[in-house]
Amino acid sequence: MPLTAIKIETIEDYEKATVRVAELAGHVEDSAEERELIALVDAIMEWDNSDDDATAWR
């Protein structure tokens, strides 16, 4: 799967992505692992921005 296709659609996807980010932390710059890490972080941030209801209590 191309890294640009990483999409988090469920909380389970989100949890798996956060685990994978921890596994990838510290890999060599400009490696396949770093590119995967960046794509996962982008997907996590997109999920957080659209699905995080922490501010719903206002």
Residue, then its C-alpha position, 0 to 999 in steps of 0.5 A: m500500500p502506498l504510504t499516502a493511502i494510510k487512512i485511519e477510519t476506526i479507533e482500532d486503526y488509530e490504536k494500531a497506528t500509535v503502536r506502530v509509531a512507537e515501533l518506528a521511532g528512531h529509525v534512520e533518516d530518509s529510510a522507508e521506516e521514516r517515511e512510514l512514520i511520517a505518513l502514520v503521524d499525518a494520518i493520526m493528526e488528521w484523525d485527531n483533528s476530525d474525530d477528537d471530541a475532547t472539546a465537545w463538552r464546552 
